[in-house]
Amino acid sequence: MDTHTYPVTRTDAEWRARLTPEQYAVMRGHGTERPGSCALLYEKRAGTFSCVGCDQPLFESKLKFESGTGWPSFNDPVPGSVETTTDRGYGMVRTECHCARCGSHLGHVFEDGPPPTGLRYCINGVALKFEPAA
């Protein structure tokens, strides 16, 4: 993780206790889940997708779309919930997105999404939890 201080901080031991090994590898180690492996990819109900690491609401289901990539995709996050940095890993330059509250890696954002934003927030499903609308 970078040196930015987030409102929610935990020790490495606390993160490991809170997250599954797969969640830890993705969210704290900047990994990627296997495409098509998360049930949230198929979630279609109205509701909110939040960060597993700190419960921050990140994406509303009304902005979720099927991108065909194998990961949950969204047009836009909840305002102020997601921050971005430049990711130069794997010989590419991409825009990483992470939770603004705890700094956990969520996925990447690409400029190949549908209108109105033209953005595709490609998010690891294991970094999310879903709360159906009341």
C-alpha positions in Angstrom: 0.0 0.0 0.0 1.1 3.6 -0.4 1.9 6.0 2.4 -1.4 7.8 2.3 -3.2 7.6 5.7 -6.8 6.4 5.5 -9.6 7.0 8.0 -9.8 3.2 8.7 -6.4 1.6 9.4 -5.6 -1.9 10.6 -2.5 -3.8 11.3 -1.5 -6.6 8.9 -2.6 -9.2 11.6 -6.0 -7.4 11.9 -6.5 -7.5 8.1 -5.6 -11.2 8.0 -8.1 -11.9 10.7 -10.9 -9.9 9.0 -10.4 -11.1 5.5 -10.4 -14.5 3.8 -7.0 -15.5 2.3 -8.4 -14.7 -1.2 -9.8 -11.3 0.0 -6.5 -10.5 1.6 -4.5 -11.4 -1.6 -6.8 -9.1 -3.7 -7.5 -6.2 -1.3 -4.1 -5.9 0.5 -1.8 -7.6 -2.0 -3.3 -5.9 -5.2 -4.2 -9.3 -6.6 -7.1 -10.3 -9.0 -9.7 -13.0 -8.5 -10.3 -15.5 -11.3 -12.8 -14.1 -13.8 -16.3 -15.4 -13.4 -15.6 -16.8 -10.0 -17.7 -14.4 -7.8 -21.4 -14.8 -7.3 -21.8 -11.0 -7.1 -21.1 -10.9 -10.9 -24.6 -12.2 -11.3 -26.3 -10.0 -8.6 -29.2 -8.1 -10.2 -31.2 -6.9 -7.2 -31.5 -3.3 -6.2 -29.1 -2.4 -3.5 -25.6 -1.3 -2.6 -22.2 -2.9 -3.0 -19.8 -2.0 -0.1 -16.2 -2.6 0.8 -15.6 -5.8 2.7 -12.7 -4.2 4.5 -14.5 -1.3 6.1 -18.2 -1.3 5.1 -17.9 1.9 3.0 -20.7 2.0 0.3 -18.9 1.9 -3.0 -21.4 1.3 -5.9 -25.1 1.3 -6.4 -26.7 -1.6 -8.3 -28.4 0.8 -10.7 -25.0 1.6 -12.2 -23.9 -2.0 -12.6 -23.7 -3.4 -16.1 -22.7 -6.6 -17.8 -19.3 -6.0 -19.4 -18.5 -9.5 -20.5 -15.2 -9.4 -18.7 -16.0 -11.8 -15.8 -15.9 -9.1 -13.1 -18.6 -6.9 -11.7 -18.6 -3.6 -13.6 -20.0 -0.3 -12.8 -20.3 3.1 -14.5 -19.5 5.3 -11.5 -18.9 4.9 -7.8 -20.7 6.5 -4.9 -19.3 10.1 -4.8 -16.1 10.2 -2.6 -16.0 6.5 -2.0 -13.3 5.4 -4.5 -9.8 6.9 -5.1 -7.5 6.1 -8.0 -3.7 5.8 -8.5 -1.5 4.8 -11.5 -0.7 1.1 -11.6 2.4 0.3 -13.6 2.5 -3.4 -12.8 2.6 -6.2 -15.3 4.2 -4.0 -18.0 1.1 -1.9 -18.4 -0.1 1.5 -17.2 -3.6 1.2 -15.8 -5.7 3.2 -13.3 -6.1 1.3 -10.1 -9.1 2.0 -7.9 -9.1 1.6 -4.1 -11.5 2.3 -1.2 -11.2 5.9 -0.1 -11.9 4.9 3.5 -9.4 2.0 4.1 -7.2 2.0 1.0 -8.1 -1.6 0.0 -7.5 -2.5 -3.7 -10.8 -3.0 -5.5 -9.8 -3.3 -9.2 -9.2 -1.0 -12.1 -11.1 1.7 -14.1 -11.1 1.7 -17.9 -12.4 4.2 -20.4 -14.4 1.7 -22.4 -17.7 1.7 -20.5 -21.1 2.7 -21.7 -22.7 6.2 -21.5 -23.1 8.4 -19.7 -19.6 8.2 -18.1 -17.8 6.0 -20.6 -16.1 4.4 -17.6 -15.9 0.8 -16.6 -15.0 0.2 -13.0 -13.9 -3.4 -13.2 -14.1 -4.6 -9.6 -13.0 -7.8 -7.8 -16.2 -9.3 -6.4 -14.4 -10.6 -3.3 -13.7 -7.0 -2.3 -17.5 -6.3 -2.2 -20.4 -7.3 -0.1 -24.0 -6.7 -1.3 -26.8 -5.2 0.8 -30.2 -5.4 -0.9 -32.4 -2.3 -0.9 -35.1 -2.3 1.8 
